[in-house]
Amino acid sequence: MISSIQNNASAMQAFSNHIQASANNVANALSDEFKSSTVYNVEAKPRGVTTVIAKDPTPGPLVEDPVKNDGSLKELSNTDIAREMVQQMTAQHGFDANAKTIQTQDDTIGAIIDLIG
């Protein structure tokens, strides 16, 4: 039972990392040439979940630089706000589900202790 709680806590940390990386992407969405991060959850050994964060090398859109009047282009951020919103919602649901599982395990242990006396 304890290892199950550790697995859920590990998953909650991984989902928290998802939310942090996504929040960083959103915060820098208007920064020129910013490369967003993509987050992956992978199985940790011997158990649990770990997070791998990788920069997305995809170039952002090119637009005419309004500061310069020579027609030069600048690269914008490659952050997709709609994708980030979905990522945050998915991570929040995963976090909540693991928290609920821990709460249920705690309630079960409490009920068993009450029965034992």
Z-matrix of the N, CA and C atoms (Angstrom, degrees):
N
C 1 1.457
C 2 1.529 1 110.52
N 3 1.350 2 117.03 1 -40.21
C 4 1.461 3 120.85 2 -179.54
C 5 1.529 4 110.61 3 -64.15
N 6 1.326 5 117.59 4 -40.64
C 7 1.467 6 119.90 5 179.31
C 8 1.527 7 110.82 6 -63.65
N 9 1.317 8 117.11 7 -33.31
C 10 1.459 9 120.73 8 176.77
C 11 1.527 10 110.67 9 -64.73
N 12 1.321 11 116.49 10 -41.89
C 13 1.469 12 120.34 11 177.77
C 14 1.519 13 109.92 12 -64.56
N 15 1.333 14 116.77 13 -39.21
C 16 1.467 15 120.14 14 177.57
C 17 1.530 16 110.91 15 -63.44
N 18 1.324 17 116.44 16 -39.33
C 19 1.466 18 119.77 17 177.22
C 20 1.524 19 111.06 18 -63.22
N 21 1.335 20 116.26 19 -43.16
C 22 1.464 21 119.61 20 179.19
C 23 1.527 22 111.32 21 -65.61
N 24 1.325 23 116.85 22 -40.55
C 25 1.471 24 120.38 23 177.97
C 26 1.524 25 110.19 24 -64.28
N 27 1.313 26 117.42 25 -38.68
C 28 1.457 27 122.22 26 177.22
C 29 1.533 28 110.43 27 -62.72
N 30 1.325 29 116.17 28 -43.26
C 31 1.466 30 120.52 29 178.32
C 32 1.523 31 111.07 30 -65.40
N 33 1.335 32 117.05 31 -38.36
C 34 1.469 33 120.04 32 177.98
C 35 1.524 34 110.44 33 -62.64
N 36 1.327 35 117.84 34 -39.73
C 37 1.463 36 121.28 35 177.61
C 38 1.534 37 110.23 36 -64.60
N 39 1.328 38 116.39 37 -41.07
C 40 1.459 39 120.25 38 178.96
C 41 1.530 40 111.07 39 -63.64
N 42 1.324 41 117.09 40 -43.46
C 43 1.468 42 119.62 41 178.37
C 44 1.530 43 111.04 42 -66.87
N 45 1.315 44 117.04 43 -33.18
C 46 1.460 45 120.73 44 175.36
C 47 1.532 46 110.07 45 -63.76
N 48 1.331 47 116.72 46 -39.88
C 49 1.471 48 120.56 47 176.51
C 50 1.522 49 111.38 48 -63.43
N 51 1.342 50 116.58 49 -36.75
C 52 1.468 51 121.11 50 175.51
C 53 1.523 52 110.34 51 -59.03
N 54 1.314 53 115.81 52 -48.22
C 55 1.463 54 120.50 53 -177.29
C 56 1.526 55 110.57 54 -64.33
N 57 1.335 56 117.76 55 -41.36
C 58 1.463 57 121.19 56 179.45
C 59 1.526 58 111.30 57 -63.58
N 60 1.325 59 117.11 58 -45.37
C 61 1.464 60 120.28 59 -179.98
C 62 1.525 61 110.91 60 -64.54
N 63 1.323 62 116.78 61 -41.33
C 64 1.458 63 120.54 62 178.71
C 65 1.528 64 111.19 63 -65.58
N 66 1.330 65 116.67 64 -40.61
C 67 1.472 66 120.21 65 177.57
C 68 1.525 67 110.39 66 -62.52
N 69 1.334 68 117.27 67 -38.14
C 70 1.464 69 120.73 68 176.96
C 71 1.525 70 110.65 69 -64.68
N 72 1.334 71 117.01 70 -40.28
C 73 1.463 72 120.61 71 177.19
C 74 1.522 73 111.18 72 -61.16
N 75 1.329 74 116.22 73 -45.02
C 76 1.471 75 120.23 74 -179.34
C 77 1.529 76 110.71 75 -65.96
N 78 1.334 77 116.70 76 -41.65
C 79 1.464 78 120.52 77 -179.35
C 80 1.526 79 112.08 78 -62.21
N 81 1.329 80 116.53 79 -29.39
C 82 1.464 81 120.70 80 -178.07
C 83 1.523 82 113.22 81 -104.82
N 84 1.310 83 117.65 82 12.72
C 85 1.469 84 121.93 83 -176.11
C 86 1.522 85 112.68 84 -60.13
N 87 1.313 86 117.87 85 -27.74
C 88 1.464 87 120.72 86 -179.54
C 89 1.526 88 112.78 87 -99.12
N 90 1.322 89 117.03 88 7.15
C 91 1.465 90 121.14 89 177.86
C 92 1.521 91 108.99 90 -84.81
N 93 1.325 92 115.94 91 126.01
C 94 1.460 93 120.31 92 179.92
C 95 1.525 94 110.44 93 -59.44
N 96 1.323 95 115.66 94 138.45
C 97 1.461 96 125.14 95 175.82
C 98 1.531 97 114.23 96 63.62
N 99 1.341 98 118.56 97 13.46
C 100 1.461 99 120.57 98 177.97
C 101 1.517 100 109.81 99 -70.17
N 102 1.327 101 116.44 100 134.29
C 103 1.468 102 122.21 101 176.88
C 104 1.519 103 108.29 102 -104.45
N 105 1.316 104 116.31 103 121.08
C 106 1.462 105 120.72 104 -178.24
C 107 1.524 106 110.75 105 -71.34
N 108 1.324 107 114.86 106 159.51
C 109 1.460 108 121.73 107 178.03
C 110 1.518 109 109.80 108 -101.55
N 111 1.317 110 115.62 109 143.24
C 112 1.456 111 122.53 110 173.73
C 113 1.518 112 107.09 111 -111.25
N 114 1.331 113 116.48 112 136.57
C 115 1.462 114 121.25 113 -175.13
C 116 1.528 115 109.30 114 -114.67
N 117 1.325 116 114.94 115 135.26
C 118 1.458 117 121.48 116 177.72
C 119 1.525 118 108.62 117 -125.06
N 120 1.314 119 116.50 118 137.83
C 121 1.467 120 121.30 119 171.30
C 122 1.519 121 107.32 120 -96.86
N 123 1.332 122 115.12 121 131.44
C 124 1.455 123 119.97 122 178.30
C 125 1.522 124 109.31 123 -130.92
N 126 1.318 125 115.47 124 155.17
C 127 1.457 126 120.77 125 -179.96
C 128 1.526 127 109.52 126 -66.03
N 129 1.319 128 115.42 127 132.80
C 130 1.461 129 121.09 128 176.88
C 131 1.522 130 108.94 129 -96.69
N 132 1.295 131 116.96 130 148.62
C 133 1.465 132 121.38 131 177.51
C 134 1.511 133 108.67 132 -98.97
N 135 1.300 134 122.23 133 136.76
C 136 1.458 135 127.17 134 3.49
C 137 1.514 136 112.58 135 -81.91
N 138 1.339 137 119.47 136 -17.95
C 139 1.457 138 120.82 137 177.42
C 140 1.524 139 108.73 138 -158.30
N 141 1.307 140 114.94 139 165.55
C 142 1.450 141 119.68 140 177.61
C 143 1.517 142 112.60 141 104.38
N 144 1.318 143 114.44 142 -165.97
C 145 1.458 144 122.02 143 -176.70
C 146 1.517 145 107.90 144 -133.05
N 147 1.306 146 116.03 145 141.10
C 148 1.457 147 120.91 146 173.67
C 149 1.528 148 108.50 147 -126.93
N 150 1.305 149 116.09 148 163.36
C 151 1.454 150 121.60 149 -176.01
C 152 1.523 151 110.30 150 -111.99
N 153 1.316 152 116.30 151 135.40
C 154 1.457 153 122.26 152 172.94
C 155 1.522 154 106.54 153 -116.10
N 156 1.331 155 116.07 154 126.33
C 157 1.468 156 121.05 155 -179.65
C 158 1.525 157 107.78 156 -114.85
N 159 1.339 158 115.97 157 127.54
C 160 1.462 159 121.39 158 -179.18
C 161 1.528 160 109.48 159 -130.53
N 162 1.323 161 115.49 160 141.27
C 163 1.465 162 120.32 161 175.32
C 164 1.522 163 109.41 162 -73.31
N 165 1.324 164 116.01 163 138.68
C 166 1.459 165 121.84 164 177.07
C 167 1.529 166 107.32 165 -85.71
N 168 1.335 167 118.24 166 113.62
C 169 1.472 168 119.64 167 -176.01
C 170 1.529 169 114.49 168 -77.97
N 171 1.316 170 117.44 169 -2.26
C 172 1.456 171 120.93 170 -178.96
C 173 1.533 172 109.99 171 -58.15
N 174 1.326 173 117.59 172 130.53
C 175 1.466 174 118.18 173 179.26
C 176 1.523 175 111.86 174 -70.65
N 177 1.309 176 115.40 175 149.62
C 178 1.457 177 120.70 176 175.10
C 179 1.519 178 109.64 177 -79.81
N 180 1.315 179 116.95 178 171.86
C 181 1.470 180 119.21 179 179.95
C 182 1.526 181 111.46 180 -66.59
N 183 1.310 182 115.67 181 147.81
C 184 1.464 183 121.96 182 176.23
C 185 1.524 184 108.93 183 -95.96
N 186 1.318 185 115.81 184 132.14
C 187 1.465 186 121.37 185 177.88
C 188 1.521 187 108.77 186 -133.92
N 189 1.303 188 115.54 187 159.28
C 190 1.458 189 119.57 188 177.55
C 191 1.522 190 109.20 189 -68.50
N 192 1.313 191 115.97 190 132.54
C 193 1.460 192 121.89 191 -178.31
C 194 1.532 193 109.15 192 -73.28
N 195 1.351 194 117.71 193 114.51
C 196 1.464 195 119.89 194 -177.37
C 197 1.536 196 112.92 195 -71.93
N 198 1.313 197 117.92 196 -18.07
C 199 1.460 198 121.17 197 -179.40
C 200 1.525 199 110.43 198 -76.10
N 201 1.304 200 115.29 199 -38.18
C 202 1.465 201 120.58 200 179.69
C 203 1.522 202 108.73 201 -95.60
N 204 1.286 203 117.19 202 140.00
C 205 1.468 204 121.29 203 -179.45
C 206 1.521 205 111.55 204 -102.90
N 207 1.340 206 116.94 205 23.82
C 208 1.464 207 120.19 206 -177.52
C 209 1.530 208 112.89 207 -103.48
N 210 1.314 209 117.77 208 7.75
C 211 1.456 210 121.49 209 178.82
C 212 1.522 211 113.66 210 80.43
N 213 1.327 212 117.25 211 9.40
C 214 1.470 213 119.31 212 -179.73
C 215 1.530 214 110.50 213 -71.33
N 216 1.324 215 114.48 214 156.54
C 217 1.458 216 120.96 215 -177.42
C 218 1.518 217 110.17 216 -106.68
N 219 1.323 218 115.21 217 154.06
C 220 1.469 219 120.86 218 172.42
C 221 1.512 220 108.10 219 -132.11
N 222 1.336 221 114.20 220 151.59
C 223 1.466 222 120.58 221 179.96
C 224 1.522 223 109.39 222 -92.45
N 225 1.326 224 116.29 223 131.91
C 226 1.453 225 121.79 224 175.91
C 227 1.524 226 109.29 225 -90.34
N 228 1.300 227 116.34 226 176.72
C 229 1.464 228 121.79 227 177.02
C 230 1.521 229 110.42 228 -64.82
N 231 1.329 230 116.60 229 149.91
C 232 1.463 231 120.47 230 176.51
C 233 1.533 232 112.05 231 -93.95
N 234 1.335 233 117.20 232 14.34
C 235 1.461 234 122.22 233 -179.39
C 236 1.528 235 110.75 234 -73.33
N 237 1.313 236 116.04 235 129.26
C 238 1.466 237 122.96 236 175.79
C 239 1.531 238 106.98 237 -103.64
N 240 1.327 239 116.43 238 107.62
C 241 1.467 240 121.47 239 -174.98
C 242 1.533 241 111.44 240 -61.22
N 243 1.310 242 118.20 241 -39.30
C 244 1.473 243 120.58 242 179.63
C 245 1.527 244 110.42 243 -63.16
N 246 1.326 245 117.48 244 -42.40
C 247 1.466 246 121.23 245 177.79
C 248 1.521 247 110.60 246 -63.31
N 249 1.319 248 116.26 247 -40.36
C 250 1.466 249 120.22 248 179.72
C 251 1.528 250 111.16 249 -64.59
N 252 1.322 251 117.26 250 -37.20
C 253 1.460 252 120.29 251 179.13
C 254 1.533 253 110.41 252 -64.76
N 255 1.321 254 116.31 253 -42.32
C 256 1.460 255 120.65 254 177.61
C 257 1.527 256 109.72 255 -64.43
N 258 1.334 257 117.87 256 -42.42
C 259 1.461 258 121.75 257 178.57
C 260 1.527 259 110.96 258 -59.62
N 261 1.327 260 116.53 259 -43.84
C 262 1.460 261 120.49 260 -179.24
C 263 1.527 262 111.23 261 -66.37
N 264 1.318 263 116.82 262 -40.96
C 265 1.466 264 119.68 263 179.26
C 266 1.526 265 110.60 264 -65.73
N 267 1.313 266 117.77 265 -42.20
C 268 1.465 267 122.17 266 179.20
C 269 1.526 268 110.23 267 -63.42
N 270 1.321 269 116.48 268 -45.36
C 271 1.468 270 120.36 269 179.79
C 272 1.525 271 110.76 270 -64.44
N 273 1.326 272 117.74 271 -38.99
C 274 1.460 273 120.34 272 179.51
C 275 1.525 274 111.02 273 -64.34
N 276 1.329 275 116.72 274 -42.14
C 277 1.473 276 120.07 275 178.39
C 278 1.527 277 111.10 276 -65.01
N 279 1.329 278 117.08 277 -40.50
C 280 1.464 279 120.30 278 177.04
C 281 1.514 280 111.94 279 -63.45
N 282 1.336 281 116.40 280 -41.94
C 283 1.464 282 121.36 281 177.50
C 284 1.527 283 110.06 282 -61.64
N 285 1.333 284 116.55 283 -48.12
C 286 1.470 285 121.43 284 -178.94
C 287 1.527 286 111.95 285 -61.90
N 288 1.341 287 116.65 286 -40.47
C 289 1.469 288 120.02 287 -179.79
C 290 1.521 289 111.20 288 -64.24
N 291 1.321 290 117.33 289 -41.44
C 292 1.464 291 120.17 290 178.79
C 293 1.518 292 111.41 291 -69.73
N 294 1.327 293 117.52 292 -36.47
C 295 1.473 294 120.30 293 176.39
C 296 1.530 295 110.34 294 -64.32
N 297 1.313 296 116.64 295 -40.89
C 298 1.469 297 120.81 296 178.63
C 299 1.527 298 110.51 297 -64.92
N 300 1.314 299 117.63 298 -38.03
C 301 1.465 300 121.27 299 177.94
C 302 1.527 301 110.41 300 -63.19
N 303 1.320 302 117.07 301 -43.39
C 304 1.469 303 120.44 302 177.65
C 305 1.525 304 110.23 303 -63.22
N 306 1.324 305 117.05 304 -41.66
C 307 1.467 306 120.90 305 179.34
C 308 1.535 307 110.53 306 -62.56
N 309 1.319 308 116.54 307 -41.29
C 310 1.473 309 120.72 308 178.82
C 311 1.523 310 110.79 309 -64.86
N 312 1.311 311 117.08 310 -41.78
C 313 1.466 312 120.54 311 177.90
C 314 1.528 313 110.56 312 -63.50
N 315 1.326 314 116.36 313 -40.52
C 316 1.466 315 120.47 314 177.73
C 317 1.532 316 111.19 315 -63.41
N 318 1.329 317 116.34 316 -42.96
C 319 1.474 318 120.29 317 177.83
C 320 1.527 319 111.02 318 -62.58
N 321 1.335 320 116.30 319 -40.19
C 322 1.475 321 120.47 320 179.80
C 323 1.518 322 110.91 321 -65.05
N 324 1.305 323 117.08 322 -44.83
C 325 1.467 324 120.76 323 178.48
C 326 1.532 325 109.87 324 -61.84
N 327 1.326 326 116.68 325 -41.41
C 328 1.467 327 120.41 326 178.06
C 329 1.515 328 112.17 327 -61.95
N 330 1.327 329 116.67 328 -40.89
C 331 1.471 330 120.54 329 179.17
C 332 1.519 331 111.05 330 -66.71
N 333 1.322 332 116.40 331 -38.22
C 334 1.465 333 119.87 332 178.94
C 335 1.527 334 110.05 333 -66.53
N 336 1.312 335 117.19 334 -41.89
C 337 1.467 336 120.63 335 178.51
C 338 1.525 337 110.71 336 -64.11
N 339 1.331 338 117.56 337 -38.49
C 340 1.458 339 121.25 338 177.33
C 341 1.535 340 111.25 339 -63.96
N 342 1.325 341 116.78 340 -37.71
C 343 1.462 342 120.59 341 179.22
C 344 1.535 343 111.68 342 -68.18
N 345 1.322 344 114.62 343 -38.15
C 346 1.469 345 119.56 344 -178.86
C 347 1.526 346 109.82 345 -69.33
N 348 1.292 347 115.78 346 -36.96
C 349 1.453 348 117.53 347 172.72
C 350 1.441 349 115.70 348 113.06
